Amino acid sequence: YDPALRPLTGRDAAVIAFLESQPEVAKMEADLCRFIGDWLPAYVRDNRSYLTVGIGCTGGQHRSVYLAERLAMRFRGVARVLVRHRSLVE
């Protein structure tokens, strides 16, 4: 936890750098990518309209935003991706 990052979001460079330096964040991202990557083809094959992935964190503006953006980048080439951040004013 770094109090200086509190007013920022998971889209800001300082937060991204901080989260990328945390091994558990990288592991969480890898686990989520593996899970979605394993199951998304089945959803496509079954003509499912959508797959919802929700990621929460205590404040809703740092880790969850960062991970949602990373997952969106990873899967945009595979499926239509819509990202919504409930806790951010956009």
A tleap script that builds the chain and sets N, CA, C and O, in Angstrom:
source leaprc.protein.ff14SB
mol = sequence {
  NTYR ASP PRO ALA LEU ARG PRO LEU THR GLY
  ARG ASP ALA ALA VAL ILE ALA PHE LEU GLU
  SER GLN PRO GLU VAL ALA LYS MET GLU ALA
  ASP LEU CYS ARG PHE ILE GLY ASP TRP LEU
  PRO ALA TYR VAL ARG ASP ASN ARG SER TYR
  LEU THR VAL GLY ILE GLY CYS THR GLY GLY
  GLN HIE ARG SER VAL TYR LEU ALA GLU ARG
  LEU ALA MET ARG PHE ARG GLY VAL ALA ARG
  VAL LEU VAL ARG HIE ARG SER LEU VAL CGLU
}
set mol.1.N position { 0.839 -1.191 0.000 }
set mol.1.CA position { 0.000 0.000 0.000 }
set mol.1.C position { 0.872 1.238 0.000 }
set mol.1.O position { 1.794 1.355 0.807 }
set mol.2.N position { 0.582 2.168 -0.908 }
set mol.2.CA position { 1.321 3.424 -0.987 }
set mol.2.C position { 0.303 4.563 -0.978 }
set mol.2.O position { -0.416 4.746 -1.960 }
set mol.3.N position { 0.227 5.335 0.114 }
set mol.3.CA position { -0.775 6.397 0.226 }
set mol.3.C position { -0.708 7.426 -0.902 }
set mol.3.O position { -1.725 8.036 -1.232 }
set mol.4.N position { 0.455 7.628 -1.495 }
set mol.4.CA position { 0.600 8.604 -2.575 }
set mol.4.C position { -0.190 8.183 -3.821 }
set mol.4.O position { -0.538 9.023 -4.652 }
set mol.5.N position { -0.468 6.896 -3.944 }
set mol.5.CA position { -1.190 6.388 -5.118 }
set mol.5.C position { -2.701 6.441 -4.942 }
set mol.5.O position { -3.446 6.207 -5.894 }
set mol.6.N position { -3.153 6.742 -3.744 }
set mol.6.CA position { -4.587 6.698 -3.435 }
set mol.6.C position { -5.462 7.485 -4.413 }
set mol.6.O position { -6.495 6.961 -4.830 }
set mol.7.N position { -5.104 8.717 -4.804 }
set mol.7.CA position { -5.990 9.467 -5.696 }
set mol.7.C position { -5.919 9.017 -7.161 }
set mol.7.O position { -6.695 9.489 -7.991 }
set mol.8.N position { -5.011 8.125 -7.473 }
set mol.8.CA position { -4.824 7.659 -8.851 }
set mol.8.C position { -5.658 6.425 -9.108 }
set mol.8.O position { -6.321 5.913 -8.206 }
set mol.9.N position { -5.624 5.944 -10.354 }
set mol.9.CA position { -6.346 4.719 -10.710 }
set mol.9.C position { -5.389 3.725 -11.368 }
set mol.9.O position { -4.221 4.027 -11.614 }
set mol.10.N position { -5.910 2.554 -11.640 }
set mol.10.CA position { -5.141 1.506 -12.300 }
set mol.10.C position { -4.781 1.815 -13.730 }
set mol.10.O position { -4.129 1.010 -14.394 }
set mol.11.N position { -5.195 2.971 -14.219 }
set mol.11.CA position { -4.810 3.423 -15.561 }
set mol.11.C position { -3.612 4.368 -15.526 }
set mol.11.O position { -3.033 4.682 -16.565 }
set mol.12.N position { -3.245 4.818 -14.329 }
set mol.12.CA position { -2.140 5.769 -14.187 }
set mol.12.C position { -0.798 5.050 -14.127 }
set mol.12.O position { -0.674 3.985 -13.523 }
set mol.13.N position { 0.204 5.651 -14.764 }
set mol.13.CA position { 1.527 5.025 -14.883 }
set mol.13.C position { 2.129 4.656 -13.532 }
set mol.13.O position { 2.734 3.592 -13.405 }
set mol.14.N position { 1.982 5.498 -12.534 }
set mol.14.CA position { 2.579 5.208 -11.217 }
set mol.14.C position { 1.930 3.984 -10.575 }
set mol.14.O position { 2.612 3.174 -9.946 }
set mol.15.N position { 0.627 3.852 -10.732 }
set mol.15.CA position { -0.079 2.683 -10.188 }
set mol.15.C position { 0.303 1.435 -10.971 }
set mol.15.O position { 0.545 0.378 -10.389 }
set mol.16.N position { 0.357 1.560 -12.279 }
set mol.16.CA position { 0.749 0.423 -13.127 }
set mol.16.C position { 2.139 -0.058 -12.732 }
set mol.16.O position { 2.356 -1.259 -12.570 }
set mol.17.N position { 3.078 0.863 -12.578 }
set mol.17.CA position { 4.448 0.481 -12.192 }
set mol.17.C position { 4.451 -0.216 -10.832 }
set mol.17.O position { 5.128 -1.227 -10.648 }
set mol.18.N position { 3.692 0.330 -9.881 }
set mol.18.CA position { 3.626 -0.280 -8.558 }
set mol.18.C position { 3.059 -1.696 -8.642 }
set mol.18.O position { 3.634 -2.630 -8.083 }
set mol.19.N position { 1.932 -1.857 -9.340 }
set mol.19.CA position { 1.294 -3.176 -9.423 }
set mol.19.C position { 2.158 -4.173 -10.191 }
set mol.19.O position { 2.192 -5.355 -9.850 }
set mol.20.N position { 2.851 -3.705 -11.218 }
set mol.20.CA position { 3.724 -4.609 -11.974 }
set mol.20.C position { 4.925 -5.059 -11.158 }
set mol.20.O position { 5.580 -6.039 -11.513 }
set mol.21.N position { 5.222 -4.363 -10.077 }
set mol.21.CA position { 6.341 -4.769 -9.216 }
set mol.21.C position { 5.903 -5.771 -8.146 }
set mol.21.O position { 6.736 -6.257 -7.381 }
set mol.22.N position { 4.622 -6.082 -8.086 }
set mol.22.CA position { 4.079 -6.990 -7.074 }
set mol.22.C position { 3.887 -8.386 -7.672 }
set mol.22.O position { 3.037 -8.558 -8.546 }
set mol.23.N position { 4.649 -9.382 -7.228 }
set mol.23.CA position { 4.548 -10.729 -7.791 }
set mol.23.C position { 3.139 -11.318 -7.712 }
set mol.23.O position { 2.721 -12.036 -8.620 }
set mol.24.N position { 2.404 -11.024 -6.638 }
set mol.24.CA position { 1.066 -11.614 -6.516 }
set mol.24.C position { 0.092 -11.041 -7.552 }
set mol.24.O position { -0.857 -11.720 -7.945 }
set mol.25.N position { 0.316 -9.812 -7.994 }
set mol.25.CA position { -0.535 -9.226 -9.035 }
set mol.25.C position { -0.258 -9.937 -10.361 }
set mol.25.O position { -1.189 -10.256 -11.101 }
set mol.26.N position { 0.999 -10.179 -10.657 }
set mol.26.CA position { 1.348 -10.900 -11.885 }
set mol.26.C position { 0.781 -12.317 -11.862 }
set mol.26.O position { 0.315 -12.814 -12.887 }
set mol.27.N position { 0.817 -12.962 -10.713 }
set mol.27.CA position { 0.259 -14.314 -10.602 }
set mol.27.C position { -1.256 -14.292 -10.801 }
set mol.27.O position { -1.815 -15.150 -11.484 }
set mol.28.N position { -1.914 -13.299 -10.195 }
set mol.28.CA position { -3.366 -13.188 -10.357 }
set mol.28.C position { -3.723 -12.972 -11.828 }
set mol.28.O position { -4.651 -13.595 -12.343 }
set mol.29.N position { -2.989 -12.093 -12.495 }
set mol.29.CA position { -3.237 -11.843 -13.922 }
set mol.29.C position { -3.032 -13.120 -14.736 }
set mol.29.O position { -3.853 -13.450 -15.592 }
set mol.30.N position { -1.958 -13.825 -14.475 }
set mol.30.CA position { -1.685 -15.072 -15.203 }
set mol.30.C position { -2.774 -16.112 -14.954 }
set mol.30.O position { -3.211 -16.792 -15.883 }
set mol.31.N position { -3.212 -16.237 -13.704 }
set mol.31.CA position { -4.284 -17.191 -13.378 }
set mol.31.C position { -5.582 -16.829 -14.092 }
set mol.31.O position { -6.252 -17.702 -14.643 }
set mol.32.N position { -5.939 -15.542 -14.087 }
set mol.32.CA position { -7.166 -15.105 -14.752 }
set mol.32.C position { -7.078 -15.319 -16.265 }
set mol.32.O position { -8.034 -15.782 -16.886 }
set mol.33.N position { -5.936 -14.982 -16.850 }
set mol.33.CA position { -5.757 -15.182 -18.296 }
set mol.33.C position { -5.862 -16.660 -18.665 }
set mol.33.O position { -6.478 -17.016 -19.669 }
set mol.34.N position { -5.260 -17.508 -17.851 }
set mol.34.CA position { -5.326 -18.941 -18.117 }
set mol.34.C position { -6.768 -19.432 -18.031 }
set mol.34.O position { -7.230 -20.159 -18.911 }
set mol.35.N position { -7.480 -19.037 -16.977 }
set mol.35.CA position { -8.864 -19.474 -16.784 }
set mol.35.C position { -9.754 -19.006 -17.930 }
set mol.35.O position { -10.489 -19.802 -18.515 }
set mol.36.N position { -9.688 -17.719 -18.248 }
set mol.36.CA position { -10.524 -17.192 -19.333 }
set mol.36.C position { -10.113 -17.812 -20.663 }
set mol.36.O position { -10.966 -18.182 -21.470 }
set mol.37.N position { -8.823 -17.924 -20.887 }
set mol.37.CA position { -8.335 -18.526 -22.129 }
set mol.37.C position { -8.778 -19.969 -22.303 }
set mol.37.O position { -9.039 -20.415 -23.420 }
set mol.38.N position { -8.862 -20.701 -21.192 }
set mol.38.CA position { -9.309 -22.089 -21.257 }
set mol.38.C position { -10.800 -22.197 -21.555 }
set mol.38.O position { -11.220 -23.091 -22.290 }
set mol.39.N position { -11.607 -21.291 -20.990 }
set mol.39.CA position { -13.063 -21.418 -21.072 }
set mol.39.C position { -13.727 -20.576 -22.152 }
set mol.39.O position { -14.831 -20.910 -22.582 }
set mol.40.N position { -13.100 -19.502 -22.604 }
set mol.40.CA position { -13.704 -18.647 -23.612 }
set mol.40.C position { -14.048 -19.396 -24.902 }
set mol.40.O position { -15.124 -19.168 -25.453 }
set mol.41.N position { -13.189 -20.272 -25.402 }
set mol.41.CA position { -13.562 -21.002 -26.618 }
set mol.41.C position { -14.853 -21.811 -26.463 }
set mol.41.O position { -15.615 -21.937 -27.421 }
set mol.42.N position { -15.102 -22.347 -25.300 }
set mol.42.CA position { -16.343 -23.101 -25.073 }
set mol.42.C position { -17.552 -22.177 -25.137 }
set mol.42.O position { -18.594 -22.556 -25.671 }
set mol.43.N position { -17.422 -20.970 -24.599 }
set mol.43.CA position { -18.519 -19.994 -24.677 }
set mol.43.C position { -18.787 -19.617 -26.124 }
set mol.43.O position { -19.943 -19.534 -26.537 }
set mol.44.N position { -17.741 -19.391 -26.892 }
set mol.44.CA position { -17.884 -19.043 -28.311 }
set mol.44.C position { -18.518 -20.209 -29.059 }
set mol.44.O position { -19.443 -20.013 -29.847 }
set mol.45.N position { -18.032 -21.398 -28.821 }
set mol.45.CA position { -18.537 -22.598 -29.489 }
set mol.45.C position { -20.021 -22.829 -29.183 }
set mol.45.O position { -20.767 -23.302 -30.040 }
set mol.46.N position { -20.442 -22.496 -27.966 }
set mol.46.CA position { -21.835 -22.688 -27.562 }
set mol.46.C position { -22.713 -21.488 -27.901 }
set mol.46.O position { -23.857 -21.411 -27.453 }
set mol.47.N position { -22.186 -20.550 -28.691 }
set mol.47.CA position { -22.931 -19.353 -29.102 }
set mol.47.C position { -23.466 -18.549 -27.919 }
set mol.47.O position { -24.565 -18.000 -27.985 }
set mol.48.N position { -22.705 -18.482 -26.858 }
set mol.48.CA position { -23.109 -17.684 -25.697 }
set mol.48.C position { -23.018 -16.205 -26.076 }
set mol.48.O position { -22.114 -15.797 -26.806 }
set mol.49.N position { -23.947 -15.423 -25.582 }
set mol.49.CA position { -23.981 -13.997 -25.913 }
set mol.49.C position { -22.865 -13.224 -25.230 }
set mol.49.O position { -22.322 -12.274 -25.795 }
set mol.50.N position { -22.525 -13.631 -24.016 }
set mol.50.CA position { -21.489 -12.902 -23.296 }
set mol.50.C position { -20.930 -13.737 -22.153 }
set mol.50.O position { -21.538 -14.706 -21.699 }
set mol.51.N position { -19.769 -13.328 -21.716 }
set mol.51.CA position { -19.118 -13.871 -20.534 }
set mol.51.C position { -18.765 -12.669 -19.669 }
set mol.51.O position { -18.062 -11.767 -20.124 }
set mol.52.N position { -19.233 -12.644 -18.457 }
set mol.52.CA position { -18.942 -11.537 -17.557 }
set mol.52.C position { -17.840 -11.946 -16.592 }
set mol.52.O position { -17.906 -13.003 -15.964 }
set mol.53.N position { -16.834 -11.098 -16.486 }
set mol.53.CA position { -15.745 -11.315 -15.541 }
set mol.53.C position { -15.729 -10.099 -14.623 }
set mol.53.O position { -15.552 -8.971 -15.083 }
set mol.54.N position { -15.913 -10.327 -13.344 }
set mol.54.CA position { -15.897 -9.235 -12.374 }
set mol.54.C position { -14.682 -9.349 -11.472 }
set mol.54.O position { -14.380 -10.420 -10.945 }
set mol.55.N position { -13.995 -8.240 -11.302 }
set mol.55.CA position { -12.810 -8.211 -10.447 }
set mol.55.C position { -13.023 -7.113 -9.417 }
set mol.55.O position { -13.276 -5.962 -9.772 }
set mol.56.N position { -12.925 -7.458 -8.180 }
set mol.56.CA position { -13.104 -6.468 -7.129 }
set mol.56.C position { -11.824 -6.237 -6.358 }
set mol.56.O position { -10.949 -7.101 -6.301 }
set mol.57.N position { -11.728 -5.081 -5.778 }
set mol.57.CA position { -10.661 -4.785 -4.838 }
set mol.57.C position { -11.226 -3.784 -3.834 }
set mol.57.O position { -12.301 -3.223 -4.048 }
set mol.58.N position { -10.529 -3.571 -2.783 }
set mol.58.CA position { -11.051 -2.777 -1.670 }
set mol.58.C position { -11.581 -1.418 -2.111 }
set mol.58.O position { -12.711 -1.064 -1.776 }
set mol.59.N position { -10.801 -0.665 -2.841 }
set mol.59.CA position { -11.232 0.676 -3.251 }
set mol.59.C position { -11.892 0.727 -4.610 }
set mol.59.O position { -12.593 1.689 -4.923 }
set mol.60.N position { -11.678 -0.293 -5.421 }
set mol.60.CA position { -12.304 -0.344 -6.731 }
set mol.60.C position { -11.690 0.551 -7.783 }
set mol.60.O position { -12.309 0.809 -8.815 }
set mol.61.N position { -10.473 1.034 -7.538 }
set mol.61.CA position { -9.896 1.911 -8.554 }
set mol.61.C position { -8.438 1.611 -8.885 }
set mol.61.O position { -7.871 2.251 -9.771 }
set mol.62.N position { -7.825 0.668 -8.208 }
set mol.62.CA position { -6.419 0.389 -8.469 }
set mol.62.C position { -6.230 -0.981 -9.110 }
set mol.62.O position { -6.168 -1.086 -10.335 }
set mol.63.N position { -6.138 -2.030 -8.296 }
set mol.63.CA position { -5.862 -3.372 -8.793 }
set mol.63.C position { -6.953 -3.868 -9.741 }
set mol.63.O position { -6.644 -4.440 -10.786 }
set mol.64.N position { -8.219 -3.657 -9.395 }
set mol.64.CA position { -9.302 -4.158 -10.249 }
set mol.64.C position { -9.302 -3.454 -11.602 }
set mol.64.O position { -9.527 -4.092 -12.631 }
set mol.65.N position { -9.054 -2.155 -11.609 }
set mol.65.CA position { -9.001 -1.403 -12.871 }
set mol.65.C position { -7.819 -1.881 -13.702 }
set mol.65.O position { -7.952 -2.137 -14.899 }
set mol.66.N position { -6.674 -1.997 -13.064 }
set mol.66.CA position { -5.464 -2.464 -13.759 }
set mol.66.C position { -5.700 -3.830 -14.394 }
set mol.66.O position { -5.413 -4.028 -15.574 }
set mol.67.N position { -6.226 -4.779 -13.604 }
set mol.67.CA position { -6.432 -6.132 -14.115 }
set mol.67.C position { -7.493 -6.176 -15.204 }
set mol.67.O position { -7.330 -6.897 -16.188 }
set mol.68.N position { -8.565 -5.429 -15.051 }
set mol.68.CA position { -9.599 -5.401 -16.088 }
set mol.68.C position { -9.034 -4.868 -17.404 }
set mol.68.O position { -9.331 -5.404 -18.471 }
set mol.69.N position { -8.234 -3.831 -17.328 }
set mol.69.CA position { -7.620 -3.267 -18.536 }
set mol.69.C position { -6.646 -4.256 -19.171 }
set mol.69.O position { -6.607 -4.396 -20.394 }
set mol.70.N position { -5.870 -4.934 -18.348 }
set mol.70.CA position { -4.915 -5.930 -18.870 }
set mol.70.C position { -5.637 -7.097 -19.539 }
set mol.70.O position { -5.235 -7.550 -20.610 }
set mol.71.N position { -6.705 -7.581 -18.902 }
set mol.71.CA position { -7.474 -8.676 -19.494 }
set mol.71.C position { -8.117 -8.236 -20.804 }
set mol.71.O position { -8.152 -9.000 -21.769 }
set mol.72.N position { -8.620 -7.019 -20.840 }
set mol.72.CA position { -9.230 -6.502 -22.066 }
set mol.72.C position { -8.207 -6.467 -23.198 }
set mol.72.O position { -8.508 -6.873 -24.320 }
set mol.73.N position { -7.002 -5.984 -22.907 }
set mol.73.CA position { -5.952 -5.957 -23.936 }
set mol.73.C position { -5.637 -7.370 -24.424 }
set mol.73.O position { -5.455 -7.596 -25.620 }
set mol.74.N position { -5.575 -8.298 -23.507 }
set mol.74.CA position { -5.214 -9.679 -23.842 }
set mol.74.C position { -6.263 -10.360 -24.713 }
set mol.74.O position { -5.915 -11.124 -25.614 }
set mol.75.N position { -7.548 -10.094 -24.459 }
set mol.75.CA position { -8.605 -10.847 -25.135 }
set mol.75.C position { -9.326 -10.071 -26.232 }
set mol.75.O position { -10.244 -10.613 -26.848 }
set mol.76.N position { -8.949 -8.831 -26.495 }
set mol.76.CA position { -9.613 -8.046 -27.554 }
set mol.76.C position { -9.502 -8.704 -28.917 }
set mol.76.O position { -10.420 -8.594 -29.730 }
set mol.77.N position { -8.421 -9.370 -29.177 }
set mol.77.CA position { -8.247 -10.027 -30.466 }
set mol.77.C position { -9.010 -11.330 -30.590 }
set mol.77.O position { -9.102 -11.889 -31.683 }
set mol.78.N position { -9.554 -11.823 -29.498 }
set mol.78.CA position { -10.245 -13.111 -29.466 }
set mol.78.C position { -11.759 -12.938 -29.471 }
set mol.78.O position { -12.482 -13.743 -30.058 }
set mol.79.N position { -12.232 -11.884 -28.815 }
set mol.79.CA position { -13.671 -11.665 -28.675 }
set mol.79.C position { -13.936 -10.173 -28.508 }
set mol.79.O position { -13.026 -9.389 -28.241 }
set mol.80.N position { -15.183 -9.808 -28.669 }
set mol.80.CA position { -15.580 -8.417 -28.408 }
set mol.80.C position { -15.491 -8.188 -26.899 }
set mol.80.O position { -16.013 -8.977 -26.113 }
set mol.81.N position { -14.831 -7.110 -26.506 }
set mol.81.CA position { -14.589 -6.845 -25.090 }
set mol.81.C position { -15.183 -5.488 -24.720 }
set mol.81.O position { -14.978 -4.491 -25.413 }
set mol.82.N position { -15.911 -5.474 -23.632 }
set mol.82.CA position { -16.457 -4.240 -23.064 }
set mol.82.C position { -15.966 -4.158 -21.632 }
set mol.82.O position { -16.134 -5.102 -20.860 }
set mol.83.N position { -15.358 -3.034 -21.271 }
set mol.83.CA position { -14.837 -2.843 -19.921 }
set mol.83.C position { -15.650 -1.757 -19.237 }
set mol.83.O position { -15.846 -0.669 -19.777 }
set mol.84.N position { -16.117 -2.074 -18.044 }
set mol.84.CA position { -16.822 -1.085 -17.208 }
set mol.84.C position { -16.177 -1.078 -15.839 }
set mol.84.O position { -15.950 -2.129 -15.239 }
set mol.85.N position { -15.887 0.101 -15.358 }
set mol.85.CA position { -15.314 0.264 -14.022 }
set mol.85.C position { -16.377 0.933 -13.156 }
set mol.85.O position { -16.587 2.143 -13.245 }
set mol.86.N position { -17.031 0.159 -12.334 }
set mol.86.CA position { -18.134 0.672 -11.507 }
set mol.86.C position { -17.715 1.809 -10.589 }
set mol.86.O position { -18.485 2.744 -10.366 }
set mol.87.N position { -16.513 1.737 -10.062 }
set mol.87.CA position { -16.111 2.699 -9.034 }
set mol.87.C position { -15.433 3.951 -9.604 }
set mol.87.O position { -15.116 4.875 -8.855 }
set mol.88.N position { -15.210 3.987 -10.904 }
set mol.88.CA position { -14.572 5.159 -11.506 }
set mol.88.C position { -15.616 6.059 -12.134 }
set mol.88.O position { -16.592 5.588 -12.716 }
set mol.89.N position { -15.405 7.341 -12.012 }
set mol.89.CA position { -16.266 8.295 -12.709 }
set mol.89.C position { -15.614 8.515 -14.068 }
set mol.89.O position { -14.511 9.052 -14.162 }
set mol.90.N position { -16.314 8.090 -15.120 }
set mol.90.CA position { -15.715 8.180 -16.458 }
set mol.90.C position { -16.497 9.133 -17.323 }
set mol.90.O position { -16.147 9.341 -18.485 }
savepdb mol mol.pdb
quit
